[in-house]
Amino acid sequence: MKELENISKLKDELFEHPVFKADWKLYGVYSDNERLLAVHATEEGANENKDKWAKQHGNTFYVDFVTVHK
């Protein structure tokens, strides 16, 4: 039971971090099977990474928002 209390406390502290209160978006590079592969602060950075991976692996990747739930 103590472990659950510690996890709950850690979760609460994590979501008080300024990054989760910021007024900006995160962009993710996803694989064609909807797996999140990388997170970027800018859409441009995510698109650059997506293009690089597409050249290396020949797979279909796409960029979309990353949603963080509390």
N, C-alpha and C positions, 0 to 999 in steps of 0.2 A: 504494500500500500504506500509505503514511503517513496518507492521509486515512481509511482504515478504522481504523487505530489510534487516531486522534483521535476518531472517532465512537464507538468502543468505550469509550474513556476518558470521554468526555462522558456516555454512557449510564450508565456505572457511577457517576459522580458524581451524576447526576440522581437515581438510585434510592437514594442515600444521604441525600437530602434528607429532613428530618423529616416533610414532608407525606405521604410514602409509608410512614412508620412509625407514623403516628397511628392511634389506635383510634377512628376514626369513618368514616362512609360518605359517599360522594358520590352525588348524585341527578342524573339527566339528564332533560332534556325531549327526547323523540324524536318524529319525524314518523311518519305512518302507514306510510311505507316504510322504517321502522327507521333513519332517519338521526339521529344525535345532533346536536341543535341548541344546547343550552346545558347547563352543569354548575352545580349549586348545592350549597351546603354543607348545606342543610336540605331535607327533603321538602316542608315548607310553602312555601318559596320556589319550588321547582320547580313545585308545583301552581298557585301564583299566576301564574307565568309561562305555564304551559300554558293556563290559563283565559283569560289576556289574549290570547295568540296565537290561540286558538280563536275568540274574539270578532272579532278583526281579520281572520282569514283563512278562517274557516269550515271549516277542515280538522280532521281528527282528530289530536290529539297525545296522548301518554301519558307518564307518569313511571315510571322504573325506575332501578335501581342502575346506577352506572358502575363498571366493573371496570378496574383498571389492572394491566397485566401487566409484570413485570420482564423 
